[in-house]
C-alpha cells in the first residue's frame, strides 16, 4: 500500500518505495530456518560440500515459492518449479561441458524464449519458467566437481526437503485445544490436515461480513475486491492436486459444502453493496458466526433473526439458511471452478502476451549470458571462476509478476549492493564454515519476511547465496557481484524498453482486459437468459471476478512503469473499472431475477449505460471488442 507521501511521487518511484504489509508468517520463517542450514550441515559431515550447496540453493528457491495456502496446493506450487529447476540444471550442466560459448548462448536464449512464453499461463507456470532458467544458468555457469546427475538429485533433495517441511510442520497455534478423548484426537488430526483449507474458507465468510459492514460507504468497492481475493484463495486451496477427482473424506466434503454455501452469500452481499444502501448491523453477524464455525470445525449454531425488506436481504437470509443446512449435512459440492483447457493454455503461450514476454526474457537471458561469458573468458573475474550470477539476476529482473520493470531494477541494484557489503563484513569476522552455515540458516528464516519488498528480499538472498558459494570453496567476490548485477540491470532496462515490431506494447495488459471482457459478458448473457442453472452462474461469476482481479493487477503494475512503457496501457484501468461495475450490476440483476422474475428500470438502464460506456472507453484505448 502507498503512504500519503508516496502518492505525491511519480508512480514508478512510489512503487519502488512502497512495501507490503501483514503479519509475520512465522510458519514460513521456521521452515526457512530449517531448510538450507541442516542440508549444509549434513553435506559437510558427509564430505560432499558441493552437493550440499546445490541442495541449499534448491531449498532457497523452493522457499521463495512457499506461499500461504493449503498443504495440497503447495505440492504444485513448490514441486512443479523444482522439477523444472532440476531439468534446467541438467541441461545447463551438460551443455556447459560440451558446447562452445556461441552455441551455449543460443541454447540459453532459446530456453528463455520458451520459458518466458510459458510464464504467461499463470503464477505456477511463471515460477516454473524462472526456475528452469535459473537452473540452466547455474548448471552452465557454476561448474561443480560432481557428476551432473548427482547435482540434479541434490537439487531435487533440497527442494523436496523444503516441501516435506511444508507438509509436516503444523501452523502456529495449531493443537492448543485440550485432548480429552479419541474424538478430540481425530478432530486434531483432521484439523492438521486441512488447516490451510479451513482458514481459507473461513476467510470467505469474514470477507462477506466485512462487505456487508461497508455497504453504503466508500469502502464497499475495496471490500468487494477483498471478497474476490478471499474466494480465489479458498478456491485454489480446495482445488489442489488429489488422487481422486472428488473429495475423498467426510471432512473434505464438509469444507467443500461450506465453501459452496458461501457463494450465494457473496452474491447477496455484492447486490446489497451495489444498491449503495447501508444494511442492518445484524446482517453481518450471521457470516461472522459461520466463519467461527468453520475455524472451530463446529456446527453453525443459532443465526440472527432475518431481515427481509428487499430482494437482496431476502437473498442474504435464504443464503444463511442454506449455509446452516450445508454446515449440518456437510455434503460435498462442486467448487464451481472452470478448469483451463489445453487449448486455452496454448493460446496464452502463443498469444500476444506470451510472445512479448518470451521475446523479452529470451533477449535478456541470452544477452546477459553472452556478456557474462565474454567477461569470464577475458579473465575479468580474476580468481572467480563462475559466471552464472549475471544471467540468473536477469531472470528475476525480467519477471513482471515481481513488480514494474524500473522498480525491480532499482530494488535489485540497491539490494545487491547492500547485501554484498553486508556479506563482506560477515565474511571478515565469521568462522568458516560453521559461521557461514549459521548465516545461511538466519537468511533462510528472513526470506519469507523480506518478501514484502523486492529490495529487502534481494539483500537477504544475496547474503545467502554468497555464503553458500563461499562454503563451497569460492573466494569472497562481493565487488564482482555488484558489478555483474549493475550490468544485468542495464541489459534488462534496455531490452525491457525496446519497441516490438508487431505491436505497441502492453500485450499482457490487453490480453488480461480481453479475458475479463469475455468472462464478464459470458456471465451477463447467462443471467439475462434467466437460466435456473445456478451452478453454472456461480462458476461464470467466479470466472468473471477472478479474471478482473488478474487484469487489475496487471494494469496496476503497468501504470507504475516509466512513462515510455506506462503510456501503452493508458485508459485500461478505466475499462477495467467499467467491467467491474458491469459484473456487480449483473450480480444484482441475478439476485433480483431470483426474487421477482423481472428486472427493474434501474437495472436495465444501468446495464445499457455500462455497455455504452464500455464501448466508448474500449474505442479510446484501441482494444478489440468481444461483444457486438
C-alpha positions in Angstrom: 0.0 0.0 0.0 1.2 3.5 -0.7 1.7 6.1 2.0 0.4 9.6 1.7 4.0 10.8 0.9 4.4 8.1 -1.8 1.2 9.1 -3.6 2.8 12.5 -4.3 5.7 10.9 -6.1 5.8 9.6 -9.7 4.1 6.2 -9.8 7.3 4.3 -10.7 9.2 5.8 -7.7 6.2 5.4 -5.4 6.0 1.7 -6.2 9.8 1.3 -5.6 9.4 2.9 -2.1 6.3 1.0 -1.1 6.2 -2.3 0.7 3.5 -4.9 1.5 2.1 -5.1 5.0 0.8 -8.0 7.0 1.6 -10.3 9.9 4.9 -12.2 10.1 4.5 -15.6 8.5 6.1 -17.5 11.4 5.5 -20.9 10.0 7.4 -20.0 6.8 10.1 -18.4 8.9 10.6 -21.7 10.8 10.7 -23.7 7.5 13.2 -21.3 6.1 15.5 -21.7 9.2 15.3 -25.5 8.9 15.9 -25.6 5.2 19.4 -24.7 4.0 21.3 -24.9 7.2 20.6 -28.5 8.1 21.2 -29.6 4.5 24.7 -27.9 4.6 25.5 -29.5 8.0 24.6 -33.0 6.6 26.7 -32.4 3.5 29.7 -31.1 5.4 29.5 -34.2 7.7 29.4 -36.5 4.7 32.2 -34.7 2.9 30.0 -33.7 0.0 30.0 -29.9 0.4 29.3 -29.1 -3.2 26.2 -31.2 -3.3 25.1 -29.6 0.0 25.4 -26.2 -1.7 23.2 -27.3 -4.6 20.6 -28.7 -2.2 20.6 -25.5 -0.2 20.2 -23.4 -3.3 17.2 -25.5 -4.3 15.7 -25.2 -0.9 16.1 -21.4 -1.1 14.3 -21.3 -4.5 11.6 -23.5 -3.2 11.2 -21.3 -0.1 10.6 -18.3 -2.5 7.6 -20.2 -3.8 6.3 -21.1 -0.4 3.1 -19.1 -0.1 0.2 -19.2 2.3 -2.5 -21.7 1.4 -3.3 -25.4 1.9 -0.7 -28.1 2.1 -2.1 -29.8 -1.0 -1.7 -26.7 -3.2 1.9 -26.3 -2.0 2.8 -29.6 -3.8 2.2 -28.0 -7.2 3.4 -24.5 -6.2 6.7 -25.8 -4.9 7.1 -29.2 -6.6 6.5 -28.3 -10.3 9.0 -25.4 -10.4 11.5 -27.6 -8.6 11.2 -30.3 -11.3 11.8 -27.6 -13.9 14.8 -26.3 -12.0 16.3 -29.7 -11.9 15.7 -30.1 -15.6 17.4 -26.8 -16.3 20.3 -27.8 -14.1 20.8 -31.0 -16.0 20.6 -29.3 -19.4 22.9 -26.4 -18.3 25.5 -28.7 -16.8 26.0 -30.9 -19.8 25.6 -28.0 -22.3 28.3 -26.1 -20.4 30.7 -29.1 -20.7 30.1 -29.8 -24.3 29.1 -26.6 -26.1 31.2 -23.6 -27.1 30.3 -20.1 -26.0 28.2 -19.2 -29.1 26.3 -22.4 -29.1 25.7 -22.2 -25.4 24.4 -18.7 -25.7 22.0 -19.7 -28.5 20.7 -22.6 -26.4 20.1 -20.4 -23.3 18.4 -17.8 -25.5 16.1 -20.5 -26.9 15.3 -21.7 -23.3 14.5 -18.1 -22.4 12.1 -17.8 -25.3 10.2 -20.9 -24.3 10.2 -20.3 -20.6 9.1 -16.7 -21.0 6.2 -17.7 -23.2 5.1 -20.5 -20.9 5.2 -18.0 -18.0 2.1 -16.2 -19.4 -0.1 -19.2 -18.4 -0.2 -18.3 -14.7 1.8 -17.9 -11.5 2.9 -21.5 -11.2 4.0 -21.5 -14.8 5.9 -18.3 -14.2 7.7 -19.8 -11.3 8.4 -22.9 -13.3 9.9 -20.9 -16.2 12.0 -18.9 -13.7 13.5 -22.0 -12.0 14.1 -23.7 -15.4 16.3 -20.7 -16.4 18.0 -20.2 -13.1 18.8 -23.9 -13.0 20.3 -23.8 -16.5 22.4 -20.7 -15.6 23.7 -22.3 -12.5 24.5 -25.6 -14.3 26.3 -23.9 -17.2 28.0 -21.1 -15.3 28.9 -22.8 -12.0 30.8 -26.0 -12.8 30.7 -28.4 -9.9 33.1 -31.3 -9.2 30.2 -33.8 -9.0 28.6 -35.6 -12.0 25.6 -33.8 -13.4 23.1 -36.5 -12.3 24.3 -36.2 -8.7 23.8 -32.4 -8.7 20.3 -32.9 -10.1 19.5 -35.4 -7.3 20.9 -33.0 -4.8 18.7 -30.2 -6.2 15.6 -32.4 -6.0 16.5 -33.4 -2.5 16.9 -29.8 -1.4 13.5 -28.7 -2.8 11.9 -32.0 -1.6 13.2 -31.2 2.0 11.5 -27.8 2.0 8.3 -29.4 0.6 8.4 -32.1 3.3 8.7 -29.4 6.0 5.7 -27.6 4.4 3.6 -30.8 4.5 4.7 -32.0 8.0 5.1 -28.9 10.2 1.9 -27.6 11.8 0.9 -23.9 11.5 1.4 -21.7 14.6 -1.2 -22.0 17.3 -2.4 -25.4 16.0 -3.3 -28.0 18.5 -3.7 -25.7 21.5 -7.1 -27.2 22.5 -7.3 -29.9 25.2 -7.4 -33.5 24.0 -10.0 -35.4 26.2 -10.9 -38.4 24.1 -10.5 -40.2 20.7 -12.9 -37.8 19.0 -10.8 -34.8 20.1 -7.7 -36.6 18.7 -9.5 -37.3 15.4 -10.6 -33.7 15.2 -7.0 -32.6 15.8 -5.7 -34.9 13.1 -8.3 -33.6 10.6 -7.7 -30.1 11.6 -4.0 -30.5 10.9 -4.6 -32.0 7.5 -7.0 -29.3 6.4 -5.8 -26.2 8.4 -5.0 -24.2 5.3 -8.3 -25.1 3.6 -10.2 -24.3 6.8 -8.6 -20.9 7.2 -9.2 -20.0 3.6 -13.0 -20.9 3.7 -13.4 -19.0 7.0 -11.8 -16.0 5.3 -14.5 -16.0 2.7 -17.2 -15.7 5.3 -15.3 -13.0 7.1 -14.9 -11.1 3.8 -18.7 -11.4 3.2 -19.3 -9.9 6.7 -16.8 -7.1 6.0 -18.6 -6.2 2.7 -21.9 -6.1 4.5 -20.5 -3.7 7.0 -19.2 -1.5 4.2 -22.4 -1.4 2.2 -23.4 2.2 1.5 -20.0 3.5 2.3 -16.9 4.5 0.2 -15.2 1.3 1.4 -17.6 -1.1 -0.4 -15.5 -1.3 -3.6 -12.4 -2.3 -1.7 -14.3 -4.8 0.4 -15.8 -6.4 -2.7 -12.3 -6.8 -4.1 -11.2 -8.3 -0.8 -14.1 -10.8 -1.1 -12.9 -11.7 -4.6 -9.4 -12.3 -3.3 -10.7 -14.5 -0.4 -12.9 -16.6 -2.8 -9.9 -17.0 -5.2 -7.7 -18.1 -2.3 -10.3 -20.6 -1.0 -11.0 -22.0 -4.4 -7.3 -22.6 -5.0 -6.8 -24.1 -1.6 -9.6 -26.6 -2.1 -8.8 -27.4 -5.7 -5.3 -28.6 -5.2 -4.0 -31.9 -6.6 -5.6 -35.1 -5.3 -5.6 -38.7 -6.2 -9.3 -38.7 -6.7 -11.3 -36.2 -8.7 -13.8 -35.5 -5.9 -13.3 -35.0 -2.1 -12.4 -38.3 -0.6 -13.1 -37.8 3.1 -16.1 -36.5 5.1 -14.0 -33.6 6.4 -13.1 -32.5 3.0 -16.6 -32.9 1.7 -17.8 -30.7 4.6 -15.3 -28.0 3.6 -16.5 -28.1 0.0 -20.1 -27.7 1.2 -19.1 -24.8 3.4 -17.3 -23.1 0.5 -20.2 -23.7 -1.9 -22.6 -22.2 0.7 -20.6 -19.0 0.8 -21.2 -18.3 -2.9 -24.8 -17.2 -2.6 -23.9 -15.2 0.5 -21.2 -13.4 -1.5 -23.7 -12.8 -4.3 -26.3 -11.3 -2.0 -23.7 -9.2 -0.2 -22.5 -7.9 -3.6 -26.1 -7.0 -4.6 -26.5 -5.1 -1.3 -23.3 -3.2 -1.9 -24.4 -2.4 -5.4 -27.6 -0.8 -4.0 -25.4 1.7 -2.1 -27.6 1.5 1.0 -26.5 0.6 4.5 -27.8 -2.7 5.8 -28.8 -3.6 9.4 -25.8 -4.3 11.6 -27.0 -7.8 12.4 -26.8 -8.8 8.8 -23.1 -9.2 9.1 -23.4 -11.2 12.3 -24.5 -14.4 10.5 -21.5 -14.7 8.2 -19.2 -14.0 11.2 -20.7 -16.8 13.2 -20.3 -19.1 10.2 -16.6 -18.1 9.9 -16.1 -19.0 13.6 -17.8 -22.3 13.0 -15.5 -23.1 10.1 -12.4 -22.3 12.1 -13.6 -24.3 15.0 -14.9 -27.2 12.9 -18.2 -26.8 14.8 -21.9 -26.6 13.8 -23.3 -23.3 12.6 -25.4 -22.7 15.7 -28.1 -20.1 16.1 -28.1 -17.3 13.5 -29.5 -13.7 13.7 -33.2 -13.2 13.0 -33.9 -12.5 9.3 -34.5 -9.1 7.8 -36.4 -9.5 4.5 -37.3 -6.0 3.4 -35.9 -6.1 -0.1 -34.8 -8.8 -2.6 -31.1 -8.6 -1.7 -31.8 -9.0 2.0 -34.2 -11.9 1.3 -31.4 -13.5 -0.8 -29.0 -13.0 2.1 -31.3 -14.6 4.6 -32.1 -17.5 2.2 -28.3 -18.0 1.7 -27.7 -18.0 5.5 -30.4 -20.7 5.9 -28.8 -22.7 3.1 -25.4 -22.3 4.7 -26.7 -23.6 8.1 -28.1 -26.6 6.4 -24.9 -27.2 4.5 -22.9 -27.0 7.7 -25.1 -29.6 9.4 -25.3 -32.0 6.4 -21.8 -31.4 5.1 -22.4 -32.8 1.7 -19.6 -32.1 -0.7 -20.3 -30.0 -3.8 -18.6 -28.9 -6.9 -16.1 -26.0 -6.4 -17.6 -24.1 -9.5 -14.2 -23.8 -11.0 -13.7 -23.5 -14.7 -10.6 -25.6 -15.5 -8.4 -24.3 -18.2 -8.2 -26.5 -21.2 -5.0 -27.4 -23.0 -6.2 -25.2 -25.9 -6.6 -22.2 -23.7 -3.1 -22.7 -22.2 -1.6 -23.0 -25.7 -3.4 -19.8 -26.7 -1.9 -18.0 -23.7 1.6 -19.2 -24.7 1.3 -18.3 -28.3 -0.8 -15.2 -27.9 0.5 -11.6 -27.9 1.2 -11.6 -24.2 3.2 -14.8 -24.3 5.1 -13.8 -27.4 6.1 -10.4 -25.9 7.1 -11.9 -22.6 9.0 -14.8 -24.2 10.9 -12.4 -26.5 12.0 -10.1 -23.7 13.0 -13.0 -21.5 15.0 -14.6 -24.3 16.7 -11.3 -25.1 17.6 -10.6 -21.5 18.7 -14.1 -20.7 20.7 -14.6 -23.9 22.4 -11.2 -23.8 23.4 -11.5 -20.1 24.7 -15.0 -20.7 26.8 -13.7 -23.6 28.2 -10.8 -21.7 29.0 -12.9 -18.7 30.9 -15.5 -20.8 32.8 -12.7 -22.6 33.9 -11.3 -19.2 34.7 -14.7 -17.9 36.8 -15.7 -20.9 38.5 -12.3 -20.8 39.7 -13.1 -17.2 37.8 -10.1 -15.8 36.8 -12.3 -12.9 40.3 -12.9 -11.7 40.2 -15.8 -9.2 36.4 -16.0 -9.5 35.6 -19.0 -11.8 31.8 -18.8 -12.2 29.7 -16.6 -14.5 26.1 -17.7 -13.5 25.3 -14.6 -11.5 24.5 -12.2 -14.4 22.0 -14.4 -16.3 20.4 -15.5 -13.0 20.0 -11.9 -12.0 18.4 -11.0 -15.3 15.8 -13.7 -14.9 14.5 -12.2 -11.7 14.7 -8.7 -13.1 12.5 -9.5 -16.2 9.7 -11.2 -14.2 6.7 -8.9 -14.5 4.8 -10.6 -11.5 7.5 -9.2 -9.2 6.5 -5.6 -10.0 7.1 -2.9 -12.6 10.4 -3.1 -14.5 12.0 0.1 -13.2 11.0 -0.8 -9.6 12.6 -4.3 -10.0 15.8 -2.8 -11.4 16.2 -0.2 -8.7 15.3 -2.6 -5.9 17.6 -5.3 -7.3 20.5 -2.9 -7.6 20.1 -1.4 -4.1 19.5 -4.8 -2.6 22.6 -6.4 -4.2 24.8 -3.5 -3.2 23.6 -3.7 0.4 23.7 -7.5 0.5 27.2 -7.7 -0.9 28.5 -5.1 1.5 26.9 -6.9 4.5 28.3 -10.2 3.4 31.8 -8.7 3.0 31.5 -7.7 6.7 30.2 -11.0 7.8 32.9 -12.9 5.8 35.6 -10.9 7.6 34.5 -11.9 11.1 32.6 -15.2 10.9 34.4 -18.5 11.4 34.4 -20.9 8.5 32.4 -23.0 7.7 30.2 -23.0 10.9 29.7 -19.3 10.9 28.6 -19.3 7.3 26.3 -22.2 7.9 24.6 -20.2 10.7 24.4 -17.2 8.3 22.6 -19.4 5.7 20.1 -20.6 8.4 19.4 -17.0 9.5 18.9 -15.7 6.0 16.6 -18.6 5.1 14.4 -17.6 8.1 14.4 -14.0 6.9 13.4 -14.8 3.2 9.6 -15.0 3.9 9.7 -11.7 5.9 11.8 -10.0 3.3 9.4 -11.0 0.5 7.4 -7.8 1.4 9.8 -5.8 -0.7 11.9 -6.9 -3.6 15.0 -4.9 -2.4 14.8 -6.5 1.1 14.4 -9.9 -0.5 17.3 -9.3 -2.8 19.5 -8.2 0.1 18.8 -11.4 2.1 19.1 -13.7 -0.9 22.4 -12.0 -1.9 23.9 -12.7 1.5 22.6 -16.2 1.5 23.9 -17.2 -2.0 27.3 -15.6 -1.3 27.6 -17.5 1.9 26.6 -20.8 0.1 29.2 -20.4 -2.6 31.9 -19.5 -0.1 31.1 -22.6 1.8 31.6 -24.4 -1.4 35.1 -23.0 -1.8 34.7 -19.9 -3.8 36.6 -16.8 -2.6 34.8 -13.7 -1.4 33.6 -11.8 -4.5 31.2 -9.1 -3.3 32.7 -6.4 -5.6 32.3 -8.6 -8.7 28.7 -9.4 -7.8 27.8 -5.7 -7.6 29.4 -5.1 -11.0 27.6 -8.0 -12.6 24.3 -7.0 -11.1 24.6 -3.5 -12.4 25.4 -4.8 -15.9 22.4 -7.1 -15.7 20.2 -4.2 -14.7 21.4 -2.2 -17.7 20.7 -5.1 -20.1 17.2 -5.6 -18.7 16.4 -1.9 -18.8 17.4 -1.7 -22.5 15.6 -4.9 -23.5 12.5 -4.1 -21.5 12.1 -0.8 -23.3 12.8 -2.0 -26.8 9.8 -1.5 -29.1 8.5 -4.7 -30.5 7.9 -4.9 -34.3 4.4 -6.3 -34.3 2.7 -4.3 -31.5 2.8 -1.1 -29.5 3.5 -2.9 -26.2 1.4 -3.7 -23.2 0.3 -7.0 -24.7 -0.1 -8.7 -21.3 -2.4 -6.0 -20.0 -4.5 -6.0 -23.2 -4.8 -9.8 -23.0 -6.0 -9.5 -19.4 -8.6 -7.0 -20.4 -9.8 -9.2 -23.3 -10.1 -12.2 -20.9 -12.0 -10.1 -18.4 -14.3 -8.7 -21.0 -15.2 -12.1 -22.4 -15.8 -13.5 -18.9 -18.0 -10.6 -17.9 -20.2 -10.8 -20.9 -20.5 -14.6 -20.6 -21.7 -14.1 -17.1 -24.1 -11.3 -18.2 -25.5 -13.5 -21.1 -26.2 -16.3 -18.7 -28.0 -14.1 -16.2 -30.1 -12.4 -18.8 -31.1 -15.8 -20.2 -32.9 -16.4 -16.9 -31.5 -19.9 -16.6 -32.2 -21.9 -13.5 -28.7 -23.4 -13.6 -27.2 -21.7 -10.5 -24.1 -23.8 -10.5 -23.1 -22.5 -13.9 -24.0 -19.0 -12.9 -21.7 -19.2 -9.8 -18.9 -20.6 -12.0 -19.3 -17.8 -14.5 -19.4 -15.2 -11.7 -16.2 -16.6 -10.2 -14.5 -16.6 -13.5 -15.6 -13.0 -14.2 -14.3 -11.7 -10.9 -11.1 -13.7 -11.0 -10.1 -12.5 -14.5 -11.0 -9.0 -13.5 -8.7 -9.2 -10.5 -5.9 -10.6 -12.6 -6.4 -7.8 -15.2 -6.5 -5.2 -12.4 -3.1 -6.5 -11.0 -1.5 -6.3 -14.5 -2.8 -2.8 -15.0 -1.5 -1.6 -11.7 2.0 -2.9 -12.5 1.9 -1.3 -15.9 0.8 2.0 -14.5 3.9 2.1 -12.3 6.3 1.7 -15.2 8.3 4.6 -16.7 6.2 6.8 -19.0 7.7 5.2 -22.1 6.0 1.9 -21.1 3.1 3.1 -19.0 1.6 5.0 -21.9 0.9 1.7 -23.7 -1.7 0.7 -21.1 -3.2 4.2 -20.6 -7.0 4.0 -20.3 -7.2 0.3 -19.5 -7.8 1.0 -15.8 -11.0 2.8 -16.8 -12.1 -0.1 -19.0 -11.5 -2.5 -16.0 -13.5 -0.2 -13.7 -16.5 -0.3 -16.1 -16.2 -4.0 -16.5 -16.2 -4.3 -12.7 -19.3 -2.2 -12.4 -20.9 -4.3 -15.1 -20.2 -7.6 -13.2 -21.5 -6.1 -10.0 -24.7 -4.9 -11.8 -25.0 -8.4 -13.3 -24.9 -9.9 -9.8 -27.5 -7.5 -8.6 -29.7 -8.5 -11.6 -29.3 -12.2 -10.8 -30.4 -11.7 -7.2 -33.4 -9.6 -8.3 -34.4 -12.0 -11.0 -34.4 -14.9 -8.5 -36.7 -12.9 -6.2 -39.2 -11.3 -8.7 -38.5 -12.8 -12.1 -38.1 -9.4 -13.8 -35.7 -6.5 -13.7 -36.4 -3.0 -12.5 -35.9 0.0 -14.8 -32.8 0.9 -12.7 -31.2 -2.4 -13.6 -31.9 -2.2 -17.3 -30.8 1.5 -17.5 -27.6 0.7 -15.6 -26.8 -2.2 -17.9 -27.4 -0.1 -21.1 -25.3 2.8 -19.7 -22.4 0.5 -18.8 -22.4 -1.2 -22.2 -22.3 2.2 -23.9 -19.6 3.5 -21.6 -17.6 0.3 -22.1 -17.8 0.6 -25.9 -16.7 4.2 -25.7 -13.7 3.5 -23.4 -12.6 0.5 -25.3 -12.6 2.5 -28.5 -10.3 5.1 -26.9 -7.7 2.5 -25.9 -7.9 0.8 -29.3 -8.9 -2.6 -28.0 -10.9 -5.1 -29.9 -14.5 -5.6 -28.6 -15.6 -9.1 -27.8 -19.4 -8.3 -27.8 -21.2 -6.6 -30.6 
